[in-house]
Amino acid sequence: MGLRLNELVPNFTAMTDQGAITFHDWIGDSYAILFSHPKDFTPVCTTEFGAVAQLAEEWEARGTKVIGLSVDSAEEHVKWKTDIEGFAGAKAGFPIIADEDLAVSKAFDMLPAEAYLPDGRTAADSASVRSVFIIGPDKKLRLSMTYPMSVGRNFAEVLRALDAVQATDGQPIAAPANWVKGQDVIVSLALSDDEAKAKYGEVDVKLPYLRTTADPS
């Protein structure tokens, strides 16, 4: 059974390139993004870590902590960051979890329980460890995405998804297709027309079941 939306994410203690962390304590009262990788010193993953580094100010502006994961050691992560920062032209200030025993990957259901890393392993041995998890301050899973080895993640989309999660979290609204921050949102059917107008002001009734209003965030 995979980790489901709105479930409490696993807590764990692990070593990172910045020292040991306990995950829930590290999240604190922030939103968090965990993005995982099957191996250090791999080409697609290097471009992805670089993209995350370049967005440092955007994560901070949204009160969101980011943390990477790879199945190699903390020492290897330190060496890899030199490549990442040189390629991206940005400091990779976020920690990277050293998931050498695959404990975190298995806890988040990225790998089956019987998975192991053979001698002479390659990224193909942990290929499914290419996921993104957006986690709320309550430590519950808000969104997850998993990518194949051949497709680099679009972190502009991760940022857009984070905006949508934060805008709608605990609110009777939803983000429509291709929504970006500042655009109109959809009003929940749980609200009557009068209730929607009382809460949000002007409401545009496009269909009986599709009503929009200005982004309240």
C-alpha positions as CSV (number, residue, x, y, z in Angstrom):
1,M,0.0,0.0,0.0
2,G,1.5,3.3,-1.1
3,L,1.6,6.5,0.9
4,R,-1.7,8.2,0.4
5,L,-2.6,11.9,0.3
6,N,-3.4,13.4,3.6
7,E,-1.7,10.6,5.5
8,L,1.0,11.4,8.1
9,V,4.3,10.9,6.4
10,P,6.9,8.6,8.0
11,N,9.1,10.1,10.6
12,F,12.8,8.9,10.6
13,T,16.2,9.8,11.8
14,A,18.9,9.9,9.1
15,M,22.3,11.2,8.3
16,T,22.6,14.0,5.7
17,D,25.6,15.9,4.3
18,Q,24.8,18.5,7.0
19,G,24.5,16.1,9.9
20,A,21.8,13.9,11.4
21,I,18.1,15.0,11.3
22,T,14.8,13.7,12.6
23,F,12.5,14.4,9.8
24,H,9.4,15.7,11.6
25,D,11.5,17.9,13.8
26,W,13.4,19.2,10.8
27,I,10.1,20.2,9.1
28,G,9.0,22.1,12.2
29,D,6.1,24.5,11.3
30,S,7.1,24.8,7.6
31,Y,5.9,23.2,4.4
32,A,8.5,20.8,3.1
33,I,9.5,19.2,-0.2
34,L,11.4,15.9,-0.2
35,F,12.8,15.1,-3.7
36,S,14.6,11.8,-4.1
37,H,17.3,10.5,-6.5
38,P,18.6,7.0,-7.3
39,K,22.3,7.8,-7.2
40,D,24.9,10.6,-6.9
41,F,27.0,11.8,-9.9
42,T,24.2,11.0,-12.4
43,P,23.4,13.5,-15.3
44,V,19.7,14.1,-15.0
45,C,19.8,14.3,-11.2
46,T,22.6,16.8,-11.3
47,T,20.5,19.1,-13.5
48,E,17.6,18.7,-11.1
49,F,19.5,19.4,-7.9
50,G,20.8,22.5,-9.8
51,A,17.3,23.6,-10.6
52,V,16.3,23.3,-6.9
53,A,19.4,25.3,-5.9
54,Q,18.5,28.1,-8.3
55,L,15.0,28.4,-6.8
56,A,16.3,28.9,-3.2
57,E,14.7,32.3,-2.8
58,E,11.4,31.0,-4.1
59,W,11.2,28.2,-1.6
60,E,12.1,30.6,1.2
61,A,9.4,33.1,0.1
62,R,6.9,30.3,0.5
63,G,8.0,29.2,3.9
64,T,9.1,25.9,2.5
65,K,12.1,23.7,3.4
66,V,13.6,21.5,0.7
67,I,15.6,18.3,1.3
68,G,17.1,15.9,-1.2
69,L,17.6,12.2,-0.9
70,S,20.0,9.9,-2.7
71,V,21.1,6.3,-1.9
72,D,24.8,7.2,-1.6
73,S,26.7,8.3,1.5
74,A,26.8,11.7,3.1
75,E,30.5,12.0,2.1
76,E,29.5,11.4,-1.5
77,H,26.8,14.0,-1.3
78,V,29.4,16.6,-0.2
79,K,31.5,15.8,-3.2
80,W,28.5,15.8,-5.6
81,K,27.4,19.2,-4.4
82,T,30.6,20.7,-5.9
83,D,29.5,19.5,-9.3
84,I,25.9,20.6,-8.7
85,E,26.9,24.1,-7.7
86,G,29.4,24.5,-10.5
87,F,26.8,23.4,-13.1
88,A,24.0,25.5,-11.7
89,G,25.9,28.6,-10.6
90,A,24.0,28.5,-7.4
91,K,24.7,27.3,-3.8
92,A,23.0,24.0,-2.9
93,G,22.2,25.0,0.7
94,F,19.7,22.3,1.3
95,P,20.6,19.0,3.0
96,I,20.7,15.6,1.2
97,I,19.7,12.5,3.0
98,A,22.1,9.6,2.8
99,D,19.7,6.7,2.3
100,E,22.3,4.0,1.9
101,D,20.2,1.3,3.6
102,L,17.1,2.3,1.6
103,A,15.1,2.8,4.8
104,V,13.6,6.1,3.8
105,S,12.9,5.0,0.2
106,K,11.1,2.0,1.5
107,A,9.2,3.9,4.1
108,F,7.9,6.3,1.4
109,D,7.0,3.3,-0.8
110,M,9.5,4.2,-3.5
111,L,11.0,0.7,-3.4
112,P,9.6,-2.7,-2.4
113,A,10.5,-4.1,1.1
114,E,12.8,-6.7,-0.4
115,A,14.9,-4.2,-2.4
116,Y,18.6,-4.0,-1.8
117,L,21.7,-2.4,-3.4
118,P,24.0,-5.0,-5.0
119,D,27.8,-4.6,-5.3
120,G,28.7,-2.4,-8.2
121,R,25.2,-0.9,-8.2
122,T,24.0,1.6,-10.8
123,A,21.2,4.1,-10.8
124,A,19.0,1.4,-12.5
125,D,19.0,-0.6,-9.2
126,S,17.1,2.2,-7.5
127,A,15.4,3.7,-10.5
128,S,12.1,4.3,-8.8
129,V,13.7,6.6,-6.3
130,R,12.7,9.6,-8.4
131,S,9.8,11.2,-6.5
132,V,8.7,14.5,-5.2
133,F,6.6,14.8,-2.0
134,I,5.0,18.1,-0.8
135,I,4.3,17.9,2.9
136,G,2.3,20.3,5.1
137,P,3.3,21.7,8.4
138,D,1.0,19.1,10.0
139,K,3.4,16.5,8.5
140,K,0.7,15.1,6.2
141,L,1.3,14.4,2.5
142,R,-0.2,17.0,0.2
143,L,1.0,15.9,-3.2
144,S,3.4,13.4,-4.8
145,M,4.8,12.8,-8.2
146,T,7.1,10.1,-9.6
147,Y,9.2,10.3,-12.7
148,P,11.1,7.8,-14.9
149,M,14.8,7.9,-15.2
150,S,14.7,9.5,-18.7
151,V,12.5,12.5,-17.7
152,G,13.9,15.4,-15.8
153,R,11.6,17.0,-13.3
154,N,10.1,20.4,-14.0
155,F,10.7,22.3,-10.8
156,A,8.7,25.3,-12.2
157,E,5.8,22.8,-12.0
158,V,6.7,21.7,-8.5
159,L,6.7,25.4,-7.5
160,R,3.3,25.9,-9.2
161,A,1.9,22.9,-7.4
162,L,3.3,24.2,-4.1
163,D,1.5,27.5,-4.7
164,A,-1.7,25.7,-5.4
165,V,-1.4,23.5,-2.4
166,Q,-0.7,26.5,-0.1
167,A,-3.5,28.5,-1.7
168,T,-6.2,25.8,-1.2
169,D,-5.0,24.2,2.0
170,G,-7.9,24.1,4.4
171,Q,-10.0,26.4,2.2
172,P,-13.2,25.6,0.3
173,I,-11.5,26.3,-3.1
174,A,-9.6,24.4,-5.7
175,A,-7.0,25.3,-8.4
176,P,-8.2,24.7,-12.0
177,A,-6.0,23.3,-14.8
178,N,-2.8,25.2,-15.5
179,W,-3.5,27.6,-12.6
180,V,-0.8,29.9,-11.4
181,K,-0.7,32.1,-8.4
182,G,-3.0,35.2,-8.7
183,Q,-5.4,33.6,-11.2
184,D,-9.0,32.8,-10.3
185,V,-9.8,29.7,-8.3
186,I,-12.8,27.4,-8.2
187,V,-15.3,27.6,-5.4
188,S,-16.2,24.4,-3.7
189,L,-19.6,22.9,-4.2
190,A,-19.8,22.6,-0.4
191,L,-20.7,26.3,-0.5
192,S,-24.1,27.6,-1.8
193,D,-24.0,30.6,-4.1
194,D,-24.9,32.9,-1.2
195,E,-22.3,31.4,1.1
196,A,-19.7,31.7,-1.6
197,K,-20.5,35.4,-2.2
198,A,-20.5,36.1,1.5
199,K,-17.1,34.6,1.9
200,Y,-15.4,35.6,-1.3
201,G,-17.4,38.5,-2.8
202,E,-17.9,38.3,-6.5
203,V,-18.4,34.8,-7.8
204,D,-18.5,34.0,-11.6
205,V,-21.0,31.1,-12.2
206,K,-19.7,29.5,-15.4
207,L,-21.7,26.3,-15.0
208,P,-24.0,25.2,-12.1
209,Y,-21.0,23.1,-10.8
210,L,-18.2,25.4,-11.9
211,R,-17.9,28.8,-10.1
212,T,-14.8,30.9,-9.9
213,T,-13.6,33.8,-7.7
214,A,-10.5,35.8,-7.3
215,D,-7.5,34.1,-5.7
216,P,-8.0,34.9,-1.9
217,S,-4.4,34.3,-1.2
